[in-house]
Amino acid sequence: TQDFTLIDPRSPPTIIQIAPDGDVASRVYPATLSITARPGDVLAGLLSRFSDRGNADRGAAAARAEYEAWQTPQDTPGAVQLEQVILWLRDNAGPDTILTNGAGNYAAFLHRYYRFRQRGTQVAPTSGSMGYGLPAAVAAKLRRPDQTVICLAGDGCLQMTIQELSTARQY
């Protein structure tokens, strides 16, 4: 929405909001219709009304093939091939390994080439916060001490929160 600059308050769009928590309704922008329900349940109900189209591919196979082709590594310049680092992680990290990251350009490699295999194994910012990865990794390790936790951080992200290591050591 570009910080809601695309929404003209004099002529607002029709917004239908589905959320499991009724307190979320219209919190950010007024919804035309707010439904308190699990989004997956609502979607399943809507799709059941179109059962005659349930077997149609609708381009899913082509989209999947395009996605898999996009995940084929493309060589990048420089001595460190970050796509190869992520592929190594993908092929060698256990399925329950937790990966954290901040908002540097390096995160694009993680999101493009790594395949998360278990729910709860990616801890990343939703708002593009630099420096998020290291404190997230500390918190993840405290929460799940038996799981491997790997933090991906560029120099800028790491410099923003490196003091978290001394705090973790102190406490």
N, C-alpha and C positions, 0 to 999 in steps of 0.2 A: 504493500500500500504506500510505500515511500513515506513512512511516518504519517499515514492517513492523509497526505496531501492529494492523493488521487480521489479521495472521497469528498464530494461537494456537500457540505452540511445542509445547503438549501435544497438539494435534490438527492437525498441519500439513496443508495442502492438497496435492493431487497436483500436482507441478510437473514438466512435461516441458520440458527445455531443449535447444534446438538452436543450436549455435554452431560456426563454422568452426575455432575454436581450442579444443582440448581442455583447456587450462589455465584456461579461463573457467568450467568446470563447477563449480557449487555455490559460486562465490566469494562471492556475496552471501547466498544462502540455499540450503540443501540441496535439490538436485533429486532427485525420485523416479526419473527417468530422464533421463540426459544422453546426447545424440547429437552426435558430432563430425561435422559436415557443413555444407555451405552451406545456409542456410535455404530459399533459392529452389529448390534442387534437391529438398529434402525435400517442399516444398509442391507442386512439379510432379509428383513421384511420387504423392503423396496424391491430387491432383486427377485424375491419369490413371485412378485406380480408380473415379472417378465420371464417366466420359466420357459416360454417357447423360444427364447433367444439364448438360453443358458448353455447350449452346446455350440454356439457360434464362436469361432476363434476370435473374431473382432481384432485381428492383427497381433494377438498376444505372442504367437510363435515368432513373428518377424521382429517384434519389439524385444523379445528375449535374445534373439540372435544378435541384434544390434547392440544390446547391452553387453553381451559376452565379448563381442568384437571390440567394444570400447574398453574392456578390461584387459585386452592384449597390450602388454607394455610397449610404449613408444619411447625410444631412446631420447634422452635429454642430454644437453651439453654439460661438461664438467667432469671432475674426477670422481665424484660421488654420484652414483646412479640411484636416486632415491626410490624409483620404481622397483629396482632390484632389492633394495632393503625391505620394502613393504612386502614384496613377493616372498622373500625369505621368511619374514615374520608369519605371513599367511600360511606357508607350508610347514613351519616348524613350531609355532606357538600352539599350545594346547587349546582345545575349544573353549575352556573356561578362563583363559587368560583375559584379564581386563586391560584394555588399552584406553589411555586418556590422552587428550591433546588440547592445545589452545587454538588460537585463530590465525596462525601464520599460514603462508602459502603452502608449506610442507603438508598441512592437513589435507589438501586436495589429493595428494598421493595416497594417503591412508584411506580416504573415502572412496577413491576410485579403484584401488587394487586389493584392499584387504576385504575378506569375507567373514563377517561376524557370524558365528555359528550358534551362539547361545544368547538368550535375552539377558540384559544386564551386564554385558561385557564391554560396552562402549560408554565412556563417560566423557562428554564433550559439551562445549557451550552451545546454547541455542541462539545466543545473541552475538557471537563472534568475539568473545572476550579474550584478549591476549593475556597470557599468564595463567590461564585456567588449568592447564594440564598438570602442573606439579602439585598444587594443593589438592587437586582432585585425585591424584595418584596416592598421596599420603592418606587422604580420607578413605579411598577404596581399600588400601592395604589394612588400615585400622578396622574397617568394616568386615573385610574378608581376608584375614591373615593367612589362610591356607592356600589362597589363589595367587598365581603370578600376576603382578601388575607392571605394566610397561607404560612409561610416559613418553610421548613424542612431543618435543618442544624445540622450537627454533631459538636462536640466540636472544631475540627480543623477548619472547615469552618467558624464557628461563630467567633472564635478568630481572623481570618484573616480580618474580616470586621465589627467588633462590633462598631468601631468608626463611622460607618454610622448612627447609632442611635443618637449620639450626634450631628452630622452634620444635620440630619433631624430635630432634636429638635431646633437647633440654627436657622435654616432657615425656 
